[in-house]
Amino acid sequence: MQLIRAKPCNLEPLNKIKTSDMVAISTLSIHAADESHRVSDVTPPINISTTYRYDSDPAKLKTASEIDGLGDDVVYSRLSHHNGVLVEETIGAITKSEAVIYSSGLGAFNAAMAHLNPKKLFIGQAYHGCHGIADIMTRNYGLKQLSLSEEDLKLIEEGDLIHIETPVNPNSWCFDIQKFADLAHEKGAKLLVDSTFAPLQDPFEFGADMVMHSATKYFGGHSDLLAGLLLTKDKEVKKALQLDRVYLGTNIGNLEASLLFRSLKTFELRVKAQSASAEIIAKHLQEKKESLPKLLEVHHSSLQSEAFVAAQLKGIHSPTFSIIVDSAETARLLPSKLKYFYHATSLGGAESLIEWRCMSDVTAPPGLLRISVGLENVDDLIGDLVTALE
Ligand SMILES: Cc1ncc(COP(=O)(O)O)c(C=O)c1O
């Protein structure tokens, strides 16, 4: 039986873009996977199929030991599907690494822990969900957890893992990636960096062994999909992660992959615009603090002066930052006084969000509000925040 296909791609194959071509991120995010489009549609079709028909020619059938069902060799969507492949190819090109996509950021962290299987985990301030996963591992398998204090880091040994988040949730302060990479590597340990808050930074440049992102945030960018990412420089590690993902059951869904592929086309544009606005707003609030008695502190990497911050972020600060106001009551009220900020958790979307953070994070101080800057006009956002704080 002849399979009836969507209009096949009978165009001349586009010249393959190589990451070594030094092509800019904005171009790669649109064209890096051109060669893998299966049909001539400019926007690749949404595939919702969970399963794929085998070849109708019995002579071409292979056994399970001959096919892995990964990549474009599709068998079943938990293993791999076309839009997931397009997403991995594109993100791999723009991050100059091997990308593995997951159904959420925490799915990615869980997969990193399963793959690296550390003897001890050194973890400090980080997304509360990553602590939650580490706690499950401690409860079930006795994983030893230590902090990032100098005292604790003296105990690092081969086979251990340091996990840092930089800039860190919720206040967007940066940690020195190179310092932690050196500490880990001196002892044969590894460094995992959660780069969610600065999606354009390259932690590999400073020695990270693996990078994770909640792609729900800036890669997705529209508050309409959940996804996670692990990045590695090693093709073998990518393969091992993809094989583990089959049994962890955490591949990205087909529909989410289509949405994410759409989002990638505006990735750099969005992040740069949101980052520029966040820096302007954070600095403006910091300068106006004296005239705004309810505003006690502004936390953002653009207000840090250490040399490593400039080296890591290259002027593209996190589009998310936080403020501390004078009381829990002010923090509870402030979101209701704003016109252009939705009161909601999460970050990275086109619309600005503010969150009284202790509503979703038990470790947050009572006066902390986290602000995710969207794509609205920056003067409108400043006017809105200042009026509410006044
Ligand atoms: C820094 C950071 N890492 C990881 C996660 C988890 O990502 P997800 O919600 O996609 O599982 C989040 C979510 O807010 C986050 O902010």
The ligand as an ORCA input file, in Angstrom:
! r2SCAN-3c Opt
* xyz 0 1
  C      14.540     28.706     37.614
  C      13.518     27.651     37.378
  N      13.928     26.391     37.146
  C      13.040     25.396     36.933
  C      11.681     25.630     36.945
  C      10.721     24.506     36.710
  O      10.194     24.608     35.429
  P       8.758     24.003     34.996
  O       7.714     24.791     35.705
  O       8.773     24.173     33.509
  O       8.780     22.569     35.425
  C      11.211     26.929     37.165
  C       9.765     27.224     37.184
  O       9.326     28.301     37.531
  C      12.156     27.970     37.388
  O      11.772     29.236     37.626
*
